[in-house]
Amino acid sequence: MYVILFTATAISFIRAKNNTLHVGVDGYCAPFSITSSQGELSGYNIDVISAIARALNYKIEFRIIPFTALEKDLKRRLVDVVIAPMDSGNDKNIRPDIIYTNPYYFNNLTILKKIDREISYTEKGFGKGTKICLPNKPYILDYVRSHFDGTVIKIYNGSKNAVDAIYKNQCDVVVDTKSSNEYYRTKHRLNKMEVKPIYNAYEYDHIYKIAMNANKRYLKERINKAIEHLIQTGELNRIHEKWFSSKYQVKKI
């Protein structure tokens, strides 16, 4: 009887262990993963992977890992999957020993502006003298410098400070990623602000996918089915609207 009881307990433990998904996140990449002063995680990625886990009947154990160490810890099998704002649509970023799910988020460059303020903006750029607020993101600064001649560039320490600047009328527009502009507009309820895409900035479009070791193709297939389930049921759209106040749009890749 003791043998039967021990065996049953062992099988139950093994099943519980196999149904636990160890997820690597950065924890400091708002709006995707945010760590509170109490150590609690929130964010778009946290909600997405939690919804996927519920659909697959998995439990989750989050592990906060520095952004630059996420892939390394994935290869060392310290986590099962990594969900982070890493561009998986660029072949230069793809690793042969890592596989990726279908996309769960599409990012691109945008402008944030006041709805009632007329800004001269066409496919050729902004009008001369337009004041542009930027977060200290090098690739965005490089893009603005190479595409928008005759503008006044103001650089701020982070996306939040750039949004604060336009709210205080220190600039005409903020150029930043769609995720950052929509997140801060949503967080601070800036209903008089609007977000518009940057013309012809396709080289800066980013595709975010969930990463895992190449030997976990079975897990990739299961997560892909879960992502499709979230899209069809509207759950992914509800999460998207919660964090970005916009609808989730499936794009062809």
N, C-alpha and C positions, 0 to 999 in steps of 0.2 A: 504493500500500500504506500509506504514511504517512497519507494522507487517510482511508482506511478505519479504520486504527488509532485516529486522533484522533477520528473520528466515534463509534466504538464506546466509547471512553473517555468522551467527552462525554455520550453517552446513559446510560452507567452512572452517571456523576456526578449527572445530572439525576434519575434514578430514585432514587438514594440520598438525594438532597436532598428529593425529594417524599415519601419514606417516613420522614422524620424529623419527629417531632411535638415542637414546642417548647412546653413546659408551664410555665405560671406558677404558682408556689406561694409561700406566705408564708414557710415554713420555721421559724416560731416559734409555731405553733399546735398544741401537743400536745393530743390524740394524732393529729391529722390530718397534720401535717408537722413534723418535728423535725430541727434541724440540729445535728450533733455538733461538738465542738471541732475536729475535723479537717475540717469542712465537708461531712461525709457526711449525706445525707438519709435519713430513715426516717419511718414513720408509716402510718396507715390509708389516707390519700389516696395516698401514694406507692405502696403495694402495689396499690391499686385501679387507678390509671392505668397502672401497669406491667403488670398482668394484661390490661388492655384493649389495650395496645400489642402484647403478645405475640399476643393473639387476632387482631389486625389486621395482624400482621407489620410493625409500625412500630418504628423506633428512637426513643428519647426523649432529648431534651436539656432538663434542668430549668433553670429560671431563677428564682432566689430574688428576690422582689420584695416590698417592704413592703405589708402588707395593704391599706392605703388607696390604693395605686397600682396594684393588680392590674387593675381594670377599665380604668383609663386606658391602661395598657400593652397591654391586649388591643385596645382601640380603635385604638391607634397601630400595631397589627400587629407588635409586638415579640415576641409569643407567639401560638401557634395556639389554645390553649385555656387556661383557668384552672380549677384545681380547688382549692377553698378552702371553709371552713365559712361560706359566705354563704347566708342564707335565701332560696331562690328560690321558695318557696311563697307568699310575701307579695307581692301585686300592687304594693305601694309600692316594692319593691326591683327590679322588672323594668324593664329599659331597652329601648326600641324597637329599638335597633341591635345588641342582643345576643340570641342565642338560647340555649336551654338543653336539655340532654339529659334523658332520664328520670332519676328520682332514683337515687342510689347510697347515700344514708344518710338516716335519719329521726331527728331529735333531739327531746327533750322534757324537761320538768322532772322531777326525781326526788328521792327522799330516800335517803341512805345511813345505815344503822343497824346496830348489832350484832344478830346473829341471836337471841342468847339474852336480849336486853333488851326488855322490854315497853314500848312507847311508845303513849300514847293518841293515835291518829290516825284521824279519820273524815273524811267529806266536809265536815264543818263546820270542820275544822282540827285543831290539836294541843291537848293538854290545857294548862291554865293553868300557866305557869312552865317549860314545855319550853324547854330551851336549844338554840338553832339556830345552827350554824356556817355562815357564808356566805363564798364568795370575793368579792372586790371587783368584782362585776359589777352595774352599776346596775339593769338590768332585773330581776334576781333579787331584789335588795334591795327594789325597788318592789313586786314581787309579794308577798313575805313580809310587808312592812309593811301592805299593803292587804288581806291575806287571813287572817293569823294574829294575832289579838289576844291579848294576855296572855302572849306568849312573850318569852323573853330572846334578843336577837339579838347574835351576836358576829361581827364582820367580820374576815376574814383576807386577807393579801396573796397571792391566788391560790388555785386549787383544791387544790394539793398541801398547802398549809399548813392549809387547812380540814379535809382528810382526816387530817392529822397530829394535829389538835386532837381529833377524835373518838376517835382511837386512844389518845390520852393522857387520855381521859375528861374533857375540858374542855367537852364538850357532848353532847347526846343524839342529835342527827341532823345531817347535812349536807344542805342544800338546794342542789342544783347541777344542771347538765345531765346527761342520761343518759350522754353521751360522756365527760364528766369523771369522774363517779362510777364508771362501769364501768371506765374506763381505769386509774385509780389503784388501784382494788380489784384489778385484774388485775396491774398492774405490781409492786405490793408484796405480792402473794399474800395478800391479806386475806381468807382463806377463812371467817372468822367474821363477815364483813360481808355484808349483802344490800342490793340496790338495788330500790326500789319506785317506781312512778310517782306523781306528784302528782295528786290528784283534780281534775278539771274545770279543768285549766290549758291548754285547747286553744289559746288565743290565743298561747301560748308554744311551740307545736309548730313545729319548723323542718324544712324540706326542703332537702337539699343536692343540687345538680345541677352538671354540668360546663358551663361557659360558653364561648361562642365568638362570633365576629362573625356577623352575620345573613346574610352572603353565603356562609357555609360550611355550608349545609344538607346537602350530600352527606356532610360529615364528621359532622354530628349524626346522620344516619341510620346511618352505619357504627358510631359509638360506641354508639348505642342497641342495635344488634344485638349488639355485643360485651357490653354490660351484661346483656342477656337471656341470652346464652351463659354468662356467669359465674354467673348465678342458676341456670340449668338444670343446669349441671355441678357446682354446689355450691362453686365456687371463691370466690364472694363470701361465702358462709357461712363458709368456712375462714379467710378474711382477717378477717371480723368476729369470729370466736371467738378468733383470735390476739390481737387488740387489746382486746376487750371481754369475753371469756369468756361471750358470749351469742350466740344464733342470730340471723342476719339475718332480718328479717321484712318481707315486701313489704306495703305499705299502699296502700289505694285513695286517690287524690287527685282 
